[in-house]
Amino acid sequence: MTQTPAAPVRVLLVDDHDMFRAGVRASLDDGLEVVGEAADVDAAVAQVERLRPDVVLLDVHLPGGQGGGGAEVATRCAHLPSEGGTGEVRFLALSVSDAAEDVVAVIRAGARGYVTKAVDGHELSAIVRRVASGDAVFSARLAGFVLDSFGTQSADVAVHDDELDRLSAREQEVMRLIARGYTYRECASELFISVKTVETHVSAVLRKLQLSSRHEIARWAAARRLL
C-alpha cells in the first residue's frame, strides 16, 4: 500500500528586508512551503488572515501598525486557525536581537519560539517543523529569559499577569513611561512614534485596564512593581 506523503508545512515570511526573506526562502528544506511574504505589520496581519499558514516566521522589529512590531502581529492574529491542519497559526520569532525585552514581549504576545538570525537553514527548517507540531523552541540563553520572566515573578505580580497580558508590547511600553511621569511628547520621542499614536495607546491602556486617568495608570503600575 502506497503511503500518502505528508502535507508540506505552510510558512509565511515576515521581515522588512527583501534580501533576508529571499535568503530564508532559499535555505528552507523541502517539505516547507513558503506561501507568502510581508514586510510590515499591517501587511503581515492581512497575509496571516488570508493565507492561514501553519507557521509565521516573524521578525521582532517591523514598521507599520501601531508600532508594536512582531508582537503586534502575533497579538492581532491570536487564535486564528491554520489551513494546513496543524491547528492554530503558530508564530516563530526570527530576529537579529537577543535582548531579553524583545524575547519576552513577543512570547507574551503568543509566539511559540524565538531564534536569532545566526541559525543555519537546516536547523531553522527543523525548528519550523517542531513549532508546527506544537513544540515551543528557544536556544538555552533565550529560554533563560523566558523562565526568568514567567517563572520567578512574585506571587503578587503573577496574580495580575492576566491584566498585563491584555496590553500589547507597545501598550506596555507606553504604560510604563506614562506611569513614570513622561508627557505624551516625551513618550513619542522615546519610542520614535507620533504623539497621536501615544494618545491612541494610552486610550487603549485605560480601556483595557478599566482605568480613568494617567494617575491611575501610575498607581496600577506601582502596585505591581512594573516601574
C-alpha positions in Angstrom: 0.0 0.0 0.0 1.4 3.4 -1.0 1.9 5.8 1.8 0.5 9.3 1.3 3.2 11.9 1.6 2.9 14.3 4.5 1.5 17.7 3.5 4.1 20.4 3.5 4.3 22.9 6.4 2.9 26.2 5.1 5.1 29.1 6.1 4.7 32.9 5.9 7.9 35.0 5.9 7.6 38.4 7.7 10.6 40.7 7.6 11.2 44.2 6.3 14.3 43.2 4.3 13.7 41.7 0.9 17.2 40.1 0.7 16.8 38.4 4.0 13.4 37.0 3.1 14.9 35.7 -0.2 17.7 34.0 1.7 15.4 32.3 4.2 13.2 31.1 1.3 16.2 29.6 -0.5 17.6 27.9 2.6 14.4 26.2 3.9 14.3 22.4 3.3 11.9 20.5 1.1 8.6 20.0 2.8 8.4 23.6 3.9 6.3 25.6 1.5 6.6 29.4 1.6 3.1 30.6 0.8 3.6 34.3 1.2 5.7 37.2 2.4 5.1 40.5 4.2 7.3 43.5 5.1 5.3 45.4 7.7 2.8 44.9 10.5 -0.4 45.6 8.6 0.6 43.6 5.5 1.6 40.7 7.8 -1.8 40.7 9.6 -3.6 40.8 6.2 -1.5 37.9 4.9 -2.0 35.8 8.0 -5.7 36.3 7.9 -5.9 35.5 4.2 -3.4 32.6 4.0 -3.8 31.0 7.4 -0.2 29.5 7.3 1.0 26.8 9.7 3.9 28.9 10.9 4.7 32.6 10.6 8.5 33.3 10.6 8.3 36.7 12.3 10.8 39.5 12.7 10.6 41.3 16.0 11.2 44.8 14.7 8.7 45.7 11.9 7.4 49.0 10.6 3.8 49.9 10.5 0.7 49.1 12.5 0.6 50.8 16.0 4.4 50.4 16.4 4.3 47.1 18.2 6.4 45.2 15.6 6.2 41.4 15.6 4.5 41.2 18.9 1.6 43.3 17.5 1.2 40.9 14.6 1.0 37.9 16.9 -1.5 39.7 19.2 -3.7 40.8 16.3 -3.7 37.3 14.8 -4.1 35.3 18.0 -6.0 32.0 17.8 -6.6 32.1 14.0 -6.9 28.5 12.7 -4.4 27.4 10.0 -5.4 25.8 6.8 -2.7 23.2 6.9 -4.3 21.0 9.5 -1.9 21.9 12.4 -4.5 23.8 14.5 -3.9 27.5 15.2 -1.5 29.6 13.2 1.8 29.5 15.2 4.4 32.2 15.4 8.2 31.7 15.5 10.2 34.9 16.1 13.4 35.1 13.9 15.4 38.2 14.8 18.9 39.7 15.0 18.1 40.7 18.6 18.7 38.5 21.6 17.7 41.2 24.1 15.5 40.0 26.9 12.8 42.6 26.4 12.4 41.6 22.8 12.2 37.9 23.6 9.7 38.3 26.5 7.5 40.8 24.6 6.9 38.5 21.6 6.5 35.4 23.7 3.9 37.2 25.8 2.1 38.1 22.5 1.8 34.4 21.7 4.9 33.3 19.8 5.9 29.6 20.2 9.6 30.1 19.9 12.4 32.6 19.3 15.7 32.1 17.4 18.3 34.5 16.2 19.3 35.0 12.6 22.6 33.3 13.3 20.7 30.0 12.9 21.5 28.0 9.7 18.9 26.9 7.2 18.8 23.2 8.1 18.4 24.0 11.8 15.8 26.6 11.1 13.8 24.1 9.0 13.8 21.6 11.9 12.7 24.3 14.3 9.8 25.3 12.0 8.6 21.7 11.9 8.8 21.5 15.7 6.8 24.7 16.1 4.2 23.5 13.5 3.8 20.3 15.6 3.1 22.3 18.8 6.6 22.5 20.4 8.0 25.6 22.0 11.6 26.2 20.8 14.3 28.5 22.2 18.0 28.5 22.5 19.3 27.9 26.0 20.2 31.6 26.5 16.8 32.8 25.3 14.9 30.2 27.2 16.5 31.6 30.4 15.0 35.0 29.7 11.5 33.4 29.3 11.9 31.4 32.5 13.1 34.4 34.4 10.2 36.4 33.2 7.4 33.9 33.7 8.8 31.6 36.4 10.4 33.9 39.1 7.9 36.7 39.4 6.4 37.3 42.9 3.1 35.8 43.6 1.5 39.3 43.8 2.6 40.1 40.2 1.7 36.7 38.9 -1.9 37.1 40.2 -2.2 40.2 37.9 -0.5 38.8 34.8 -3.8 38.3 33.1 -4.4 42.1 33.3 -0.9 43.0 32.0 -1.3 40.4 29.2 -4.3 42.4 27.9 -1.9 45.0 26.7 0.2 44.7 23.5 4.0 45.0 23.8 3.9 48.6 22.7 1.0 49.5 25.0 3.1 48.1 27.9 6.0 50.3 26.9 3.7 53.4 26.8 2.1 52.4 30.0 5.4 52.2 31.9 6.6 55.6 30.5 3.3 57.3 31.4 3.5 55.7 34.9 6.9 57.2 35.3 5.7 60.7 34.6 6.6 61.1 30.9 4.5 63.5 28.9 2.9 62.3 25.7 5.6 64.2 23.7 8.4 62.7 25.7 6.9 59.2 25.2 6.7 59.8 21.5 10.4 60.9 21.4 11.5 57.9 23.5 9.7 55.4 21.3 10.1 57.1 17.9 6.4 57.3 17.3 3.9 60.2 16.9 2.1 62.0 19.8 -1.1 60.9 18.2 0.0 57.2 18.4 0.9 57.7 22.0 -2.6 59.1 22.7 -4.1 56.0 20.9 -2.1 53.6 23.1 -2.9 55.5 26.3 -6.6 55.3 25.4 -6.3 51.6 24.8 -4.5 51.1 28.1 -7.2 53.0 30.0 -9.9 51.0 28.3 -8.3 47.5 28.7 -7.4 48.1 32.4 -10.6 49.9 33.2 -8.8 53.0 34.5 -9.8 56.6 34.1 -6.6 58.7 34.2 -2.8 58.6 33.8 -2.6 59.0 37.6 -4.5 55.7 38.0 -2.1 54.1 35.4 0.8 55.2 37.7 -0.8 53.7 40.8 -1.7 50.5 38.9 1.9 50.0 37.7 3.4 50.9 41.0 1.2 48.4 42.9 2.5 45.7 40.5 6.2 46.9 40.7 6.3 47.5 37.0 8.0 50.8 37.1 
